[in-house]
Amino acid sequence: MTEANKDAVDAITAQWHVVRPDLNTDAMALFGRIYRIAKAIGDAMEQTYGRYGISRGEFDVVATLRRSGEPYTLSPRQLSATLMLTTGGMTGRLDKLEKAGLLVRKPDPHDRRGLQVTITERGLNLIDQAVTAGLETQRAALVGLTDDEAEVLSGLLRKLLAGMP
């Protein structure tokens, strides 16, 4: 590997090799890069969605309603389960999104104690624009890879994820 191809993770693992030459830092290098990539694209996505007045977490709520299909309605419990959020965390997001006019909460006609969350027309328009912009941001991040490389990487990451405890 040439000096020009080295990154910050290489510098970290090189330091470990000096002070602890007995360590195999391959996993550290791999996960260090995954973490840095996730952080960089997370920040980029936050900026992209911010142009639409929503955070990544708020995007996730509205996008979950959108991809659920018509009538774009789920219970808060279904949303919480899908997004792996506590009900308290979900309530805060729903409050903000409802105040922004992107969704409405109504009593569940089948359960007197339950609620239904439905995306509004404004929310539908916004999420369709935001998801398109988000995909453009993600595609731009892949510019250094060929389509075949991106496909191989996706397959390897899927395999890695499937093996996680």
VEXDO-117797 format. One record per atom (N, C-alpha, C): residue number from 1; residue in three letters; atom name; x, z, y. Coordinates in pm, whole numbers, plus 32768, in hexadecimal, padded with zeros to 4 digits. Example, Ala and Ser with C-alpha at 12.3 -4.5 7.8 and 13.67 -1.06 7.14 Angstrom:
# VEXDO-117797
k,r,a,X,Z,Y
1,ALA,N,8527,830C,7DC7
1,ALA,CA,84CE,830C,7E3E
1,ALA,C,8528,830C,7EB6
2,SER,N,8505,82C4,7F1F
2,SER,CA,8557,82CA,7F96
2,SER,C,850A,8313,8003
# end
This chain:
# VEXDO-117797
k,r,a,X,Z,Y
1,MET,N,8056,8000,7F8A
1,MET,CA,8000,8000,8000
1,MET,C,805A,8000,807C
2,THR,N,803B,7FAB,80DA
2,THR,CA,8089,7FA4,8155
2,THR,C,805D,8010,81B6
3,GLU,N,80B4,802F,8214
3,GLU,CA,8092,8092,827B
3,GLU,C,8014,806A,82C7
4,ALA,N,8001,7FE8,82DE
4,ALA,CA,7F8D,7FB7,832A
4,ALA,C,7F0B,7FD2,82E0
5,ASN,N,7F11,7FDC,825B
5,ASN,CA,7E98,7FF2,820B
5,ASN,C,7E76,8085,81F8
6,LYS,N,7ECE,80DE,8225
6,LYS,CA,7EB7,816D,8212
6,LYS,C,7E54,81A2,8279
7,ASP,N,7E0B,8209,8250
7,ASP,CA,7DA8,8247,82AA
7,ASP,C,7DC2,82DE,82B2
8,ALA,N,7D6B,8323,82F9
8,ALA,CA,7D7A,83B4,830D
8,ALA,C,7D75,83FF,8289
9,VAL,N,7D29,83CF,822A
9,VAL,CA,7D20,8411,81A8
9,VAL,C,7DA7,8406,8160
10,ASP,N,7DE9,8394,816C
10,ASP,CA,7E6E,8385,8130
10,ASP,C,7ECF,83EB,816B
11,ALA,N,7EC5,8401,81EE
11,ALA,CA,7F1D,8462,8230
11,ALA,C,7F04,84EF,81F8
12,ILE,N,7E86,8511,81E2
12,ILE,CA,7E64,8597,81AD
12,ILE,C,7E9A,85A6,811F
13,THR,N,7E83,8544,80CB
13,THR,CA,7EB2,854F,8040
13,THR,C,7F4B,854D,803B
14,ALA,N,7F8B,8504,8094
14,ALA,CA,801E,8503,8099
14,ALA,C,8053,858E,80BB
15,GLN,N,8010,85D2,8116
15,GLN,CA,8039,865B,8137
15,GLN,C,802D,86B6,80BD
16,TRP,N,7FC0,86A8,8073
16,TRP,CA,7FAF,86F8,7FF9
16,TRP,C,801C,86D9,7F93
17,HIS,N,8043,865B,7F88
17,HIS,CA,80AC,8636,7F28
17,HIS,C,8132,8676,7F4B
18,VAL,N,814B,868B,7FCC
18,VAL,CA,81C6,86CC,7FF7
18,VAL,C,81C6,875F,7FD1
19,VAL,N,8159,87A4,7FEF
19,VAL,CA,8155,8835,7FD8
19,VAL,C,8128,885B,7F4C
20,ARG,N,80DD,8802,7F09
20,ARG,CA,80AE,881B,7E80
20,ARG,C,80B7,879A,7E2F
21,PRO,N,8131,8770,7E0A
21,PRO,CA,8140,86F2,7DC1
21,PRO,C,80FD,86F3,7D37
22,ASP,N,80D5,8767,7D09
22,ASP,CA,8094,8773,7C86
22,ASP,C,8001,874B,7C8B
23,LEU,N,7FC8,8740,7D03
23,LEU,CA,7F39,8722,7D0F
23,LEU,C,7F1D,868D,7D04
24,ASN,N,7EB3,866D,7CBE
24,ASN,CA,7E80,85E3,7CBD
24,ASN,C,7E11,85DF,7D26
25,THR,N,7E2A,859B,7D94
25,THR,CA,7DCC,859B,7E05
25,THR,C,7D72,851F,7E07
26,ASP,N,7D69,84D6,7D98
26,ASP,CA,7D16,845D,7D96
26,ASP,C,7C85,847B,7DB9
27,ALA,N,7C4D,84E6,7D7F
27,ALA,CA,7BC0,8508,7D9B
27,ALA,C,7BB0,8532,7E2D
28,MET,N,7C13,857C,7E61
28,MET,CA,7C0F,85A5,7EED
28,MET,C,7C0C,852A,7F48
29,ALA,N,7C5D,84C7,7F27
29,ALA,CA,7C62,844C,7F78
29,ALA,C,7BDD,8402,7F72
30,LEU,N,7BA6,83F5,7EFB
30,LEU,CA,7B28,83AE,7EEB
30,LEU,C,7AB8,83F2,7F38
31,PHE,N,7AA7,8475,7F23
31,PHE,CA,7A39,84BB,7F66
31,PHE,C,7A54,84CD,7FFB
32,GLY,N,7AD1,84D6,8021
32,GLY,CA,7AF1,84D9,80B0
32,GLY,C,7AC4,845B,80F6
33,ARG,N,7AD9,83EB,80B5
33,ARG,CA,7AAB,836B,80EF
33,ARG,C,7A13,8361,80EE
34,ILE,N,79D4,838B,8082
34,ILE,CA,7941,838A,807D
34,ILE,C,7909,83E0,80ED
35,TYR,N,7941,8457,80FF
35,TYR,CA,7911,84B0,816A
35,TYR,C,7922,846F,81F2
36,ARG,N,7997,8436,820C
36,ARG,CA,79B2,83F8,828F
36,ARG,C,7957,8380,82A8
37,ILE,N,793F,8332,8240
37,ILE,CA,78E4,82BF,824D
37,ILE,C,7856,82F1,826A
38,ALA,N,7829,8356,821F
38,ALA,CA,77A2,838C,8234
38,ALA,C,7793,83C3,82C1
39,LYS,N,77F8,8407,82F2
39,LYS,CA,77F3,843E,837A
39,LYS,C,77EE,83CE,83E1
40,ALA,N,7842,8369,83D2
40,ALA,CA,7846,82FB,8432
40,ALA,C,77C3,82AD,8434
41,ILE,N,778D,828D,83BF
41,ILE,CA,7710,8240,83BD
41,ILE,C,769C,8298,83E7
42,GLY,N,76A2,8319,83C7
42,GLY,CA,763A,8375,83F5
42,GLY,C,7634,837B,848D
43,ASP,N,76A9,8384,84CC
43,ASP,CA,76AE,8384,855E
43,ASP,C,767A,8301,8597
44,ALA,N,76A0,8292,8558
44,ALA,CA,7672,820F,8587
44,ALA,C,75DB,8201,8578
45,MET,N,75A5,8234,850B
45,MET,CA,7514,822C,84F6
45,MET,C,74CB,8285,855A
46,GLU,N,7503,82F9,8578
46,GLU,CA,74C7,8353,85DB
46,GLU,C,74BD,830C,8663
47,GLN,N,7526,82C4,8688
47,GLN,CA,7525,8278,8705
47,GLN,C,74BD,8208,8700
48,THR,N,74B8,81C2,8690
48,THR,CA,7459,8154,8681
48,THR,C,73CA,8187,868F
49,TYR,N,73A8,81EF,8646
49,TYR,CA,731F,8224,864C
49,TYR,C,7303,8266,86D2
50,GLY,N,736A,829C,8710
50,GLY,CA,735B,82D8,8794
50,GLY,C,7327,8275,87FB
51,ARG,N,7347,81F7,87E9
51,ARG,CA,7314,818F,8845
51,ARG,C,727B,8185,883D
52,TYR,N,7243,81B8,87D2
52,TYR,CA,71B1,81B6,87BF
52,TYR,C,7174,823E,87D9
53,GLY,N,71C5,829B,880A
53,GLY,CA,7193,831F,882E
53,GLY,C,7181,837E,87B9
54,ILE,N,71C0,835F,8747
54,ILE,CA,71B2,83B5,86D2
54,ILE,C,723C,83D4,8697
55,SER,N,7243,8443,8651
55,SER,CA,72BD,8468,8609
55,SER,C,72B9,842D,857D
56,ARG,N,7328,843B,8535
56,ARG,CA,732A,840C,84A9
56,ARG,C,72C3,8456,8456
57,GLY,N,72B6,84D8,846B
57,GLY,CA,7255,8527,841F
57,GLY,C,71C7,84FC,843C
58,GLU,N,71AA,84DF,84BA
58,GLU,CA,7124,84B0,84E0
58,GLU,C,710C,8424,84AA
59,PHE,N,7173,83D1,84AD
59,PHE,CA,7168,834D,8470
59,PHE,C,713F,835B,83DE
60,ASP,N,7180,83B7,8396
60,ASP,CA,7162,83C9,8307
60,ASP,C,70CF,83E8,82EF
61,VAL,N,7094,843B,8344
61,VAL,CA,7006,845E,8333
61,VAL,C,6FAE,83E3,8347
62,VAL,N,6FC1,839E,83B6
62,VAL,CA,6F6C,832A,83D4
62,VAL,C,6F85,82BA,836F
63,ALA,N,7002,82A7,8348
63,ALA,CA,7023,823F,82E6
63,ALA,C,6FE5,825F,825E
64,THR,N,6FE0,82DE,8239
64,THR,CA,6FA2,8305,81BA
64,THR,C,6F0D,82E4,81BC
65,LEU,N,6ECC,82FE,822A
65,LEU,CA,6E3E,82D9,8237
65,LEU,C,6E2F,8241,822E
66,ARG,N,6E86,81F9,8273
66,ARG,CA,6E7D,8166,8276
66,ARG,C,6E8F,812A,81EB
67,ARG,N,6EF4,815A,81A4
67,ARG,CA,6F10,811D,8121
67,ARG,C,6EB1,814D,80B4
68,SER,N,6E5E,81B2,80D4
68,SER,CA,6DFA,81DF,8073
68,SER,C,6D89,8179,8064
69,GLY,N,6D81,811B,80C1
69,GLY,CA,6D19,80B4,80BC
69,GLY,C,6C98,80E4,80FB
70,GLU,N,6C3E,8087,8110
70,GLU,CA,6BBE,80A9,814D
70,GLU,C,6B76,810E,80F6
71,PRO,N,6B37,816E,8131
71,PRO,CA,6B17,8184,81BE
71,PRO,C,6B83,81D1,820B
72,TYR,N,6C02,81D3,81D7
72,TYR,CA,6C72,8216,821B
72,TYR,C,6C53,82AA,8231
73,THR,N,6C21,82E9,81C9
73,THR,CA,6BF7,8375,81D2
73,THR,C,6C30,83C5,815D
74,LEU,N,6C6C,8438,817F
74,LEU,CA,6C9F,8495,811B
74,LEU,C,6C82,8522,814C
75,SER,N,6C85,8580,80F0
75,SER,CA,6C77,860C,8118
75,SER,C,6CFF,863E,8149
76,PRO,N,6D00,86A7,8199
76,PRO,CA,6D81,86E2,81C1
76,PRO,C,6DD4,870B,8148
77,ARG,N,6D92,873A,80DF
77,ARG,CA,6DD9,8763,8065
77,ARG,C,6E1C,86EA,8023
78,GLN,N,6DD8,8678,801E
78,GLN,CA,6E14,85FF,7FE5
78,GLN,C,6E8B,85D2,8039
79,LEU,N,6E7D,85D8,80BC
79,LEU,CA,6EEC,85B3,8114
79,LEU,C,6F62,8611,80FF
80,SER,N,6F48,8692,80F8
80,SER,CA,6FB3,86F5,80E5
80,SER,C,6FFD,86DB,8062
81,ALA,N,6FB3,86C0,7FF8
81,ALA,CA,6FF0,86A8,7F75
81,ALA,C,7045,8629,7F77
82,THR,N,7012,85C0,7FB5
82,THR,CA,7059,8541,7FBA
82,THR,C,70DA,854E,800A
83,LEU,N,70D4,8598,8077
83,LEU,CA,7146,85A4,80D1
83,LEU,C,719C,861F,80B4
84,MET,N,7179,866D,804E
84,MET,CA,71C1,86E7,8029
84,MET,C,71D0,8744,80A1
85,LEU,N,7160,875D,80E4
85,LEU,CA,715B,87B6,8158
85,LEU,C,7102,882D,813A
86,THR,N,711E,889B,817B
86,THR,CA,70C3,890C,8172
86,THR,C,7045,88EA,81C1
87,THR,N,6FD9,8930,81A4
87,THR,CA,6F5E,8917,81EF
87,THR,C,6F70,893B,8282
88,GLY,N,6FC1,89A1,829E
88,GLY,CA,6FDC,89C6,8328
88,GLY,C,7026,8958,8373
89,GLY,N,708A,891D,8333
89,GLY,CA,70D4,88AE,836F
89,GLY,C,707A,8836,8385
90,MET,N,7020,881E,8327
90,MET,CA,6FC4,87AE,8332
90,MET,C,6F63,87C4,83A5
91,THR,N,6F32,883D,83B6
91,THR,CA,6ED2,885A,8420
91,THR,C,6F0C,8838,84A9
92,GLY,N,6F8A,885C,84C0
92,GLY,CA,6FCA,883E,8540
92,GLY,C,6FD2,87A9,855A
93,ARG,N,6FF6,875E,84F4
93,ARG,CA,6FFD,86CB,8504
93,ARG,C,6F72,8691,851D
94,LEU,N,6F11,86C0,84D1
94,LEU,CA,6E89,868C,84E3
94,LEU,C,6E54,86AB,856E
95,ASP,N,6E70,8724,85A0
95,ASP,CA,6E44,8748,8627
95,ASP,C,6E7B,86E6,868D
96,LYS,N,6EFB,86CB,8685
96,LYS,CA,6F3B,8672,86E7
96,LYS,C,6F06,85E3,86DA
97,LEU,N,6EF9,85B3,8661
97,LEU,CA,6ECA,852A,864A
97,LEU,C,6E38,8519,8672
98,GLU,N,6DE7,8580,865B
98,GLU,CA,6D5B,857A,8685
98,GLU,C,6D51,8579,871D
99,LYS,N,6DA2,85CD,875E
99,LYS,CA,6DA3,85D2,87F0
99,LYS,C,6DCD,854B,882B
100,ALA,N,6E27,8503,87E6
100,ALA,CA,6E55,8480,8813
100,ALA,C,6DF0,8411,87F3
101,GLY,N,6D86,8433,87AC
101,GLY,CA,6D20,83CF,878C
101,GLY,C,6D44,8374,8718
102,LEU,N,6DA3,839F,86C4
102,LEU,CA,6DCE,834B,8654
102,LEU,C,6D85,8369,85D2
103,LEU,N,6D43,83DC,85CD
103,LEU,CA,6CF2,83FF,8558
103,LEU,C,6C85,8460,8584
104,VAL,N,6C24,846F,852C
104,VAL,CA,6BB8,84D1,8542
104,VAL,C,6BA8,8523,84C3
105,ARG,N,6B7E,85A0,84D8
105,ARG,CA,6B5C,85F7,8469
105,ARG,C,6AC6,860F,846D
106,LYS,N,6A87,8602,83F9
106,LYS,CA,69F7,8617,83EE
106,LYS,C,69DD,866B,8372
107,PRO,N,696A,86AF,8371
107,PRO,CA,6945,86FA,82F7
107,PRO,C,6938,869B,8280
108,ASP,N,6962,86CA,820D
108,ASP,CA,6955,867C,8191
108,ASP,C,68C4,8684,8164
109,PRO,N,687F,8613,8157
109,PRO,CA,67F2,8616,8130
109,PRO,C,67DC,8647,80A0
110,HIS,N,6848,864B,8050
110,HIS,CA,683D,8675,7FC5
110,HIS,C,686C,8705,7FAE
111,ASP,N,68A5,8742,8016
111,ASP,CA,68DA,87CA,800A
111,ASP,C,68CA,880F,8091
112,ARG,N,686D,886D,8098
112,ARG,CA,684E,88AF,8119
112,ARG,C,68C8,88F3,8156
113,ARG,N,6926,891C,8103
113,ARG,CA,699C,8961,8137
113,ARG,C,6A0D,8901,815B
114,GLY,N,6A02,8883,8132
114,GLY,CA,6A70,8825,8141
114,GLY,C,6A66,87CC,81BC
115,LEU,N,6AD5,878B,81DA
115,LEU,CA,6ADD,872B,8247
115,LEU,C,6B0E,86A6,8212
116,GLN,N,6AEF,863F,825C
116,GLN,CA,6B25,85BB,8242
116,GLN,C,6B6F,858D,82BF
117,VAL,N,6BE1,854D,82AB
117,VAL,CA,6C31,8519,8318
117,VAL,C,6C2A,8481,830F
118,THR,N,6C04,8441,837E
118,THR,CA,6BF4,83AF,8380
118,THR,C,6C42,8376,83F4
119,ILE,N,6C87,830A,83D9
119,ILE,CA,6CD1,82C5,8442
119,ILE,C,6C6D,8281,84A0
120,THR,N,6C8A,8281,8521
120,THR,CA,6C34,823E,8583
120,THR,C,6C61,81AD,8594
121,GLU,N,6C13,8160,85DA
121,GLU,CA,6C3A,80D6,85F7
121,GLU,C,6CBE,80D4,8644
122,ARG,N,6CCB,812F,86A2
122,ARG,CA,6D48,8139,86EF
122,ARG,C,6DBC,815B,8692
123,GLY,N,6DA5,81B9,8637
123,GLY,CA,6E0D,81DF,85D7
123,GLY,C,6E32,816C,857A
124,LEU,N,6DD0,8120,8551
124,LEU,CA,6DE7,80AD,84FA
124,LEU,C,6E3E,8045,8541
125,ASN,N,6E1D,8026,85BD
125,ASN,CA,6E6C,7FC6,8609
125,ASN,C,6EFB,7FF8,861E
126,LEU,N,6F08,8078,8641
126,LEU,CA,6F8C,80B1,865A
126,LEU,C,6FE1,80B1,85DC
127,ILE,N,6FA8,80DA,856B
127,ILE,CA,6FF9,80E4,84F2
127,ILE,C,7022,805A,84C1
128,ASP,N,6FCD,7FF7,84D2
128,ASP,CA,6FF4,7F70,84A9
128,ASP,C,706A,7F3D,84FB
129,GLN,N,706C,7F5E,857B
129,GLN,CA,70DE,7F38,85CF
129,GLN,C,715A,7F8A,85AC
130,ALA,N,7149,800C,859B
130,ALA,CA,71BA,8065,8580
130,ALA,C,71FA,8048,84F8
131,VAL,N,71AB,8029,8493
131,VAL,CA,71E5,800E,8410
131,VAL,C,7234,7F8B,8414
132,THR,N,7204,7F29,845E
132,THR,CA,724C,7EAB,846C
132,THR,C,72D1,7EC2,84B4
133,ALA,N,72CE,7F11,851F
133,ALA,CA,7349,7F30,8569
133,ALA,C,73AA,7F81,8512
134,GLY,N,7375,7FDD,84C3
134,GLY,CA,73C9,802D,846B
134,GLY,C,740F,7FD8,8402
135,LEU,N,73C6,7F79,83CB
135,LEU,CA,7403,7F20,8368
135,LEU,C,7470,7ECA,83A7
136,GLU,N,745C,7EA0,8424
136,GLU,CA,74C3,7E54,846B
136,GLU,C,7540,7EAA,847E
137,THR,N,752E,7F28,84A1
137,THR,CA,759F,7F84,84B1
137,THR,C,75E9,7F94,842D
138,GLN,N,759F,7FA5,83C1
138,GLN,CA,75DD,7FB6,833E
138,GLN,C,7626,7F37,8311
139,ARG,N,75EA,7EC3,8328
139,ARG,CA,762C,7E45,8303
139,ARG,C,76AD,7E34,8353
140,ALA,N,76AB,7E5A,83D2
140,ALA,CA,7722,7E4F,8426
140,ALA,C,7792,7EA8,83EF
141,ALA,N,776F,7F1A,83B7
141,ALA,CA,77D4,7F74,837F
141,ALA,C,7815,7F3A,8303
142,LEU,N,77D4,7EDB,82C3
142,LEU,CA,7809,7E9E,8249
142,LEU,C,7859,7E1F,8264
143,VAL,N,7873,7E02,82E2
143,VAL,CA,78B3,7D84,8308
143,VAL,C,793A,7D70,82C3
144,GLY,N,7980,7DD9,82A0
144,GLY,CA,7A02,7DCC,8260
144,GLY,C,79FC,7DAD,81CB
145,LEU,N,7984,7DA8,8193
145,LEU,CA,7973,7D8D,8104
145,LEU,C,792D,7D07,80EF
146,THR,N,7953,7CC2,8085
146,THR,CA,7906,7C4C,805D
146,THR,C,7883,7C7B,801F
147,ASP,N,7826,7C21,800D
147,ASP,CA,77A8,7C44,7FCB
147,ASP,C,77C3,7C78,7F3D
148,ASP,N,781F,7C38,7EF7
148,ASP,CA,783F,7C64,7E6E
148,ASP,C,787E,7CEF,7E6F
149,GLU,N,78D9,7D0B,7ECE
149,GLU,CA,7916,7D8F,7ED6
149,GLU,C,78AD,7DFA,7EF5
150,ALA,N,7852,7DDB,7F4F
150,ALA,CA,77E8,7E3B,7F71
150,ALA,C,7791,7E57,7EF7
151,GLU,N,7775,7DF1,7EA8
151,GLU,CA,7724,7E02,7E30
151,GLU,C,776D,7E59,7DC9
152,VAL,N,77EE,7E41,7DB5
152,VAL,CA,783D,7E91,7D58
152,VAL,C,7842,7F22,7D88
153,LEU,N,785D,7F35,7E09
153,LEU,CA,7863,7FBB,7E41
153,LEU,C,77DE,8004,7E2E
154,SER,N,7771,7FBF,7E49
154,SER,CA,76ED,7FFB,7E38
154,SER,C,76D7,8027,7DA7
155,GLY,N,76FE,7FD3,7D4A
155,GLY,CA,76F0,7FF5,7CBD
155,GLY,C,7744,806D,7C96
156,LEU,N,77BF,8073,7CC7
156,LEU,CA,7816,80E4,7CAA
156,LEU,C,77E0,8165,7CE6
157,LEU,N,77B0,815F,7D61
157,LEU,CA,7778,81D6,7DA1
157,LEU,C,76F8,8202,7D5A
158,ARG,N,76A7,81A4,7D2B
158,ARG,CA,762F,81C6,7CDE
158,ARG,C,7657,8211,7C5F
159,LYS,N,76BD,81E0,7C1C
159,LYS,CA,76ED,821F,7BA2
159,LYS,C,7722,82AC,7BC0
160,LEU,N,776F,82B9,7C2C
160,LEU,CA,77A2,833D,7C55
160,LEU,C,7731,839D,7C73
161,LEU,N,76CF,836F,7CBF
161,LEU,CA,765D,83C2,7CE2
161,LEU,C,760E,83ED,7C67
162,ALA,N,75FB,8392,7C09
162,ALA,CA,75AF,83B1,7B90
162,ALA,C,75F5,841E,7B3D
163,GLY,N,7678,8426,7B49
163,GLY,CA,76C2,848A,7AFD
163,GLY,C,76CF,8512,7B42
164,MET,N,7699,851C,7BBB
164,MET,CA,76A3,859B,7C04
164,MET,C,7647,8604,7BC4
165,PRO,N,7676,8682,7BC3
165,PRO,CA,7623,86EC,7B88
165,PRO,C,75A9,8709,7BDC
# end
